[in-house]
Amino acid sequence: MTAAMMIEARGLSKIFGPFVAVDEISFSIPQGQVVAFLGPNGAGKTTMMRMLTGYLAPSSGTASIAGFDVRQARISAAQHLGYLPENGPTYPEMTPLDLLNFVGEVREMEPRFLKMRIDTVIALCGLELVLEKPTGKLSKGYKQRVGLAQALLHDPAVLIMDEPTAGLDPNQIRQFRQNIQSLGRTKTLLISTHILHEAEAVADRVLLVNDGRLLFDGTVDELEENGSLEQPFYRLTAGGSLLNAGQAKSAATSDVGREGHDKQVK
């Protein structure tokens, strides 16, 4: 049986005056896949994610979550979606417990289900020690945990996260990656990052973007060279325009051949 497509982008573009932030990007992500949206700073990742979540209207193209168009059926799409922005919206005077109750009420969650979900996300995100502290006084790591908890509160099938480990220390990053791997067993995840090790650590698949264009769509293994993403990432973001794994491997072979020829000429 073919897996349901939980995230779909069809020709998505976003233009700000003369600047093209996202240039006709299309892809689909099936149920249960963890995908890294990889690219350097300014590549268009955040703009793309804002369009996928319905926060930002595209200049052209469409986006859907769990089969629901994010513009035409926004409420239905939102019911299946959890979103963690890089700097998640928080109310600094609220405690994590206050915030979770507030978010649940806004989502009109049934009280008994809300209580059960609050208990679940508190345990999952390790918030037991800070439940009564104002979120404004929490560390960056704990604020990120609170953001993840509110994104997961309604038990969405799809989770979109924008640079989720930015500003975290190594121990916090390790814990966050463990959470992602656990969530990936039951949910569809799209995680934007510019950190190569992040993609290698958590992703089943990589979407590599630069200058608003999709340059690669394939597995981590298909993109790697000599066990690393470093060289293909540098080459593609320096001006490449590769669209799939086969083309990437072909280009890598061509580069090796050119290097050997250059050595012979020298």
VOGU-3710 file (C-alpha; in Angstrom, 3 decimals, decimal comma):
1> mtaammiear> 0,000/0,000/0,000  1,314/3,444/-0,942  2,001/5,716/2,036  -0,171/8,813/2,318  1,513/12,075/1,375  1,518/14,227/4,501  3,390/17,297/3,196  3,160/18,500/-0,405  4,546/21,547/-2,146  3,544/22,181/-5,755
11> glskifgpfv> 5,428/24,910/-7,576  5,744/27,083/-4,471  7,284/30,496/-5,059  7,623/33,617/-2,954  8,701/36,944/-4,390  9,421/40,073/-2,361  9,659/42,922/-4,856  12,668/42,142/-7,090  13,879/39,353/-4,759  12,901/35,718/-5,392
21> avdeisfsip> 13,048/34,008/-1,986  11,607/30,671/-3,167  11,613/29,662/-6,817  8,982/27,078/-7,887  9,861/24,322/-5,408  7,933/21,038/-5,528  8,230/17,936/-3,357  6,087/15,511/-1,369  6,802/13,736/1,920  5,042/10,464/2,798
31> qgqvvaflgp> 3,787/9,419/6,189  6,458/8,431/8,705  9,478/10,050/7,020  12,010/12,379/8,683  13,267/14,930/6,152  16,041/17,501/6,592  15,471/20,769/4,730  19,151/21,594/4,309  20,733/24,789/3,055  22,946/27,731/4,020
41> ngagkttmmr> 21,581/30,771/5,819  19,405/32,811/3,456  18,636/29,840/1,199  14,864/30,260/1,568  14,213/27,565/4,198  12,246/29,701/6,654  10,161/31,307/3,895  9,359/27,847/2,550  8,301/26,571/5,961  6,105/29,595/6,578
51> mltgylapss> 4,291/28,893/3,326  3,888/25,195/4,186  2,309/26,097/7,524  -0,022/28,724/6,058  1,680/31,546/7,951  2,821/33,169/4,696  0,872/33,247/1,437  2,834/32,078/-1,624  3,218/34,230/-4,709  2,350/31,125/-6,718
61> gtasiagfdv> 1,877/27,412/-6,172  0,094/25,448/-3,457  0,923/23,609/-0,230  -0,992/20,925/1,620  -0,760/19,142/4,967  -2,335/15,669/5,281  -4,193/16,324/2,047  -5,628/19,703/3,121  -4,674/22,840/1,215  -3,167/25,212/3,785
71> rqarisaaqh> -4,961/28,215/2,279  -8,300/26,720/1,240  -8,709/24,449/4,287  -6,422/26,074/6,831  -8,217/24,901/9,985  -8,242/21,280/8,837  -4,577/21,479/7,863  -3,696/23,045/11,242  -5,377/20,185/13,082  -2,780/17,817/11,605
81> lgylpengpt> 0,204/20,156/11,949  2,601/21,093/14,727  4,970/23,998/14,009  8,095/24,996/15,917  9,567/28,270/14,571  13,237/29,046/15,201  12,215/31,607/17,818  8,901/30,208/18,901  6,173/32,572/20,092  6,082/32,517/23,882
91> ypemtpldll> 4,487/34,643/26,540  7,377/35,381/28,914  5,121/35,986/31,917  3,387/32,597/31,495  4,713/29,384/33,006  5,026/26,358/30,697  1,928/24,890/32,347  -0,028/28,122/31,804  1,098/28,241/28,172  0,109/24,650/27,435
101> nfvgevreme> -3,330/25,161/28,987  -3,759/28,377/26,992  -2,767/26,731/23,700  -5,104/23,819/24,396  -8,021/26,147/25,071  -7,322/28,128/21,891  -7,364/24,835/19,970  -10,645/23,975/21,705  -9,267/20,680/22,976  -11,629/18,660/25,160
111> prflkmridt> -10,566/19,157/28,835  -9,826/15,508/29,653  -7,887/15,022/26,417  -6,000/18,270/27,067  -4,970/17,145/30,553  -3,778/13,808/29,183  -1,798/15,501/26,396  -0,237/18,040/28,802  0,987/15,177/30,993  2,336/13,403/27,903
121> vialcglelv> 4,269/16,350/26,429  5,643/17,387/29,838  7,183/13,943/30,206  8,342/13,757/26,570  10,015/17,175/26,654  11,373/16,935/30,202  9,601/19,977/31,622  8,863/18,664/35,119  11,416/20,911/36,845  10,307/24,189/35,230
131> lekptgklsk> 6,516/23,965/35,107  6,007/26,860/37,544  8,783/29,135/36,242  7,987/32,008/33,837  9,086/31,025/30,331  10,905/34,346/30,001  13,339/33,244/32,696  14,083/29,839/31,190  17,283/28,901/29,371  17,331/28,667/25,573
141> gykqrvglaq> 17,228/24,869/25,842  14,166/24,849/28,063  12,408/27,448/25,916  12,958/25,157/22,952  11,481/22,261/24,921  8,425/24,364/25,752  8,083/25,235/22,057  8,224/21,574/21,118  5,681/20,712/23,799  3,153/23,238/22,468
151> allhdpavli> 3,752/22,025/18,895  3,015/18,444/19,974  0,146/19,246/22,330  -2,699/18,282/19,970  -0,831/15,136/18,828  -0,377/16,205/15,186  0,601/13,753/12,460  2,995/16,300/10,900  5,696/18,290/12,676  7,589/21,143/10,983
161> mdeptagldp> 10,579/22,615/12,831  12,745/25,558/11,800  16,367/25,331/13,030  15,286/23,495/16,211  18,789/23,188/17,716  19,958/26,767/17,056  21,628/28,151/20,178  21,551/24,895/22,121  24,606/23,446/23,856  25,952/19,966/22,877
171> nqirqfrqni> 24,060/18,143/25,631  20,808/19,876/24,700  21,364/19,099/21,011  21,931/15,432/21,817  18,707/15,250/23,829  16,756/17,069/21,128  18,005/14,682/18,449  16,934/11,732/20,565  13,457/13,270/20,799  13,370/13,715/17,025
181> qslgrtktll> 14,355/10,102/16,406  11,625/8,951/18,794  8,985/11,169/17,172  10,030/9,987/13,720  8,706/6,519/14,501  5,100/7,746/14,482  5,051/11,180/12,810  6,128/12,898/9,603  8,874/15,444/10,318  10,366/18,268/8,235
191> isthilheae> 13,340/19,927/9,934  15,214/22,883/8,482  18,900/23,211/9,271  22,182/24,519/7,905  24,152/22,059/10,068  25,402/19,067/8,080  25,773/16,777/11,111  22,165/17,497/12,015  20,960/16,113/8,705  23,239/13,088/9,002
201> avadrvllvn> 22,064/12,373/12,556  18,286/12,500/12,155  17,155/12,420/8,519  15,930/9,662/6,229  15,989/12,092/3,315  17,504/15,449/2,385  16,024/18,369/0,465  18,951/20,670/-0,319  18,113/24,252/-1,253  20,114/27,322/-2,166
211> dgrllfdgtv> 19,056/30,726/-3,511  15,439/29,616/-3,259  15,888/26,611/-5,579  15,718/22,884/-4,863  19,088/21,382/-5,818  18,866/17,848/-4,440  16,182/15,432/-3,276  17,348/12,048/-2,030  18,693/10,059/0,898  21,642/11,079/3,042
221> deleengsle> 23,640/8,148/1,643  22,958/9,280/-1,919  24,246/12,766/-1,197  27,288/11,784/0,871  30,780/11,455/-0,588  33,339/9,461/1,376  30,911/9,272/4,271  30,426/13,054/4,525  28,008/15,708/3,272  30,647/18,418/3,381
231> qpfyrltagg> 32,007/18,358/-0,172  28,684/17,886/-2,029  27,114/20,611/0,119  29,878/23,079/-0,702  29,800/22,223/-4,403  26,027/22,442/-4,808  25,584/25,633/-2,799  28,397/27,278/-4,758  26,159/27,379/-7,811  25,017/23,888/-8,726
241> sllnagqaks> 21,529/23,021/-9,946  21,180/19,270/-9,362  17,688/17,923/-8,857  18,001/14,294/-7,845  20,280/11,647/-6,430  21,264/10,195/-9,805  22,400/13,551/-11,116  24,321/14,220/-7,902  26,241/10,939/-8,184  26,934/11,607/-11,855
251> aatsdvgreg> 28,275/15,050/-11,025  30,465/13,640/-8,267  31,958/11,113/-10,713  32,546/13,861/-13,277  34,344/15,974/-10,677  36,656/13,081/-9,821  37,354/12,541/-13,514  38,128/16,222/-14,057  40,464/16,254/-11,078  42,369/13,266/-12,475
261> hdkqvk> 42,603/14,914/-15,895  43,864/18,153/-14,372  46,589/16,272/-12,504  47,692/14,564/-15,731  47,799/17,870/-17,591  49,907/19,398/-14,824
//
